[in-house]
Amino acid sequence: NIEAMFRHRNDVCIAIDLFWYPVQGRNDIRHAPDVMVALGRPKGHRFPAYLELREALERAVEQARLEAEQERRLREQERQIREREARRALEAERRLQQERQRAEQAEAELQRLR
């Protein structure tokens, strides 16, 4: 009994009496092994059908696309923030220079009047 051979392992799934379709779209190509042993799968794990695997792959691809789009948006927002901060810093520097010039002009006027 194969089940007895692996009774101490929780990561071995044994399946019986199932059709296995190895080629997409070719339901005429099928196998029905007497026993299928999958190492690394939990006991009682149901083997997914091809369509379930394809749907899972499509969901994973869509999730990756959404994550990439979110990452692109975040990078764009960060770029816009850096540009806005750089503009504000330049404007602050320009205002500071203007204030210094006014202070120098006021000092020069005071010196002239003395």
C-alpha positions in Angstrom: 0.0 0.0 0.0 1.6 3.2 -1.2 -0.4 5.2 1.4 1.2 3.2 4.2 4.7 3.9 2.7 4.2 7.6 3.2 2.0 7.7 6.3 4.7 9.6 8.3 5.1 12.3 5.7 2.6 15.2 5.5 4.0 16.4 2.2 3.0 13.5 0.0 -0.3 13.4 -1.8 -1.5 10.2 -3.3 -4.3 10.3 -5.9 -6.2 7.5 -7.6 -8.8 7.2 -10.4 -8.4 10.5 -12.1 -7.9 11.6 -15.7 -4.8 13.6 -16.4 -4.8 15.9 -19.5 -1.2 16.9 -20.2 -1.8 18.9 -23.5 -4.0 22.0 -23.5 -7.0 21.7 -25.8 -6.4 18.1 -26.5 -8.9 16.2 -24.4 -8.2 13.2 -26.6 -4.7 12.9 -25.1 -5.3 11.8 -21.6 -3.9 9.3 -19.1 -5.5 7.6 -16.2 -2.7 6.4 -14.0 -3.7 3.9 -11.4 -1.9 5.9 -8.8 -0.3 9.3 -8.8 2.2 10.3 -6.1 3.1 14.0 -5.7 6.0 14.8 -3.4 5.9 18.2 -1.8 2.1 18.4 -1.8 0.0 18.2 1.4 -2.1 15.1 2.0 -5.6 15.4 0.5 -4.4 18.2 -1.9 -6.6 18.2 -5.0 -4.8 18.4 -8.3 -6.0 21.4 -10.2 -7.4 21.0 -13.7 -5.8 22.7 -16.6 -8.3 25.5 -16.6 -7.8 26.2 -12.9 -4.1 26.4 -13.5 -4.6 28.8 -16.5 -7.0 30.9 -14.4 -4.5 31.0 -11.6 -1.7 32.0 -14.0 -4.0 34.7 -15.5 -4.7 36.1 -12.0 -1.0 36.1 -11.2 -0.2 37.9 -14.5 -2.9 40.5 -13.8 -1.7 41.0 -10.2 1.9 41.5 -11.5 0.6 44.0 -14.1 -1.3 45.9 -11.4 1.7 45.9 -9.1 3.9 47.2 -11.9 1.4 49.9 -12.7 1.3 50.9 -9.1 5.1 51.0 -8.9 5.2 53.2 -12.0 2.6 55.6 -10.5 4.6 55.8 -7.3 7.8 56.6 -9.1 6.0 59.3 -11.1 4.6 60.8 -7.9 8.0 60.7 -6.3 9.5 62.4 -9.4 6.8 65.1 -9.3 7.5 65.7 -5.6 11.2 66.0 -6.2 10.6 68.5 -9.0 8.2 70.5 -6.9 10.7 70.6 -4.0 13.5 71.7 -6.3 11.3 74.5 -7.7 10.4 75.6 -4.1 14.1 75.6 -3.1 15.0 77.7 -6.1 12.2 80.1 -5.4 13.3 80.4 -1.7 16.9 81.0 -2.8 15.8 83.7 -5.2 13.7 85.4 -2.5 16.7 85.2 -0.1 19.0 86.8 -2.7 16.4 89.6 -3.2 16.2 90.2 0.5 20.0 90.4 0.7 20.1 92.9 -2.1 17.4 95.0 -0.4 19.4 94.9 2.8 22.6 95.9 1.1 20.8 98.7 -0.7 19.3 99.9 2.6 22.7 99.7 4.3 24.2 101.7 1.4 21.5 104.3 1.7 22.1 104.6 5.4 25.8 105.0 4.8 25.1 107.7 2.3 22.8 109.6 4.6 25.3 109.6 7.5 
